Amino acid sequence: MPIMIDADSRSLTTVAARRTARGRRPAARRLGLCAAALWAGLAAAQAQQTVVVEPGDSLSEIALRVLGDGNRWPEICAANTAVLGENCDVLLIGTELVVPGGEDQAATPQLPALDGDYVVRLGRAEAETLQVPDGISVERRGDALVASGSVSEPSSAGRTAGLSLRLPDSLELAASGRTVRVSLLAAAADGAAVAIAYSTSEVGNSGWRTLTLSATPAVVSFDYAVPQGKPRGGDYVGILPDPQATGQSVTLYGLSVEVVD
């Protein structure tokens, strides 16, 4: 059965920037909502920190999680030659590593802006809930959400079979019969794939759209022409963090939906 994780769980929460009355510029856009504002107030970086190797970790994943850039893994390798020797590809679970230039908690790098009629921060939100199905796991690390796992033959209909985020009713009404742009701010190993779907619950869905990520946080997007229809009981965005079942994990920072025509 799906698991509902709410704001009190500390594992997963979201926050919405809701669309204003029709004809007015959305609040998120009027206020110039951007990643700098969303992630304001994070602790300043410290000289270094230590981390403990967890199952599935690689130096690039640790560099992404702690330094905000998976391509900085050689810095961690060089700082831990006494522990790792010359082979930084083999990490033993439980090993303590020094991360130069790290932070007290998982770092949030300088992130690209997210703009839209609906904007959520996927690591430290306060109000909404996100449905997590069997087969997918999530963990909050600092200001990011790390997701992994896969689902066999996942459906893109209804709530979808992925991480499922219900959109506000006002956005459902505004999107009916129009084109929306769904954008995800995320990072993973270079070339890793993530799949996203927009579902109207009853009158159609986009199908799973496969998008390619990089080790540096970036925005990936797709457009979908939403079918015309009366209120259908909710529109949803679904996310598959590992659609090809490779064992990868994906760092999710934020998501936005914009009505573009």
Steps between C-alpha positions, in 0.01 A plus 500: 500500500623859435644691794390858569781704654389830648665817623547369852702198389816704431562255214310683231298818462413753230391862479287657227500841341137514383365666189318828553168604345472456124657780304749594769864404493561198730630592843812289453589701192398841634726450797784384279513165674836342440727240650689764696181591688382143541822395659579815696606455856718191456806472721827641368756250381755379749864419427427127484279227639500125532246264349440129545472282189146365459373210285511594131734796552773598256734796528310682228171452690661623822646801316157579354327461836750696708670739257216538251711382206565133423798595284693606813552139613881517435526753786354244740723229358812712549401589856459134601802320356589373846165320515434411136851455368524537124163337424218748554250281313461258790321636807428292806172569677564676830828659393540857625621744236612861518327735256700822448285809459190316622216623720349389827208356304457392140586800288265688273708629209434820308186386323337607175171687533164325495203706384138409433138509608579234759842455660596246766820439690532126537727476803366730771142593438225552752147448378435242230550124491670284242400138442787252500416159349650164588830450323614862530680646800566860593728669749540865591863607507544863592287701261467230237297186452692189394281245322579151376327178404283388213152368426421216261286614204405831663176665390499868407122525555310618806737587781773322298707217643795725581560763766164671465442869563143634484472843341274777635138507378556851364780372276285207383233748385751734336679218315189341346523521121835680511869411485701463819875489549621267774851576628714302745810635671712194570841336476643148470798331340570640152268340248259357758136495394191602694140463382220750565130491413212749518167330567151650488377203701212420263522654152858432403866521593831581341647154536843469657744752355863395541739788573878492539670641810855606579720510809447876525146604605302614196142548384350247258155555350231373266174645361163327501171601336245434774164368370195721547267381773307579813669467842614140515593437862854627480797542268828336600868499416675165538877443524691176444851545647641184339286409197759259360558323834875570497526547877561874469383770738382847397526824697178701463499870589178641359222472245285753318197495270423795271208557265682622190212580259 
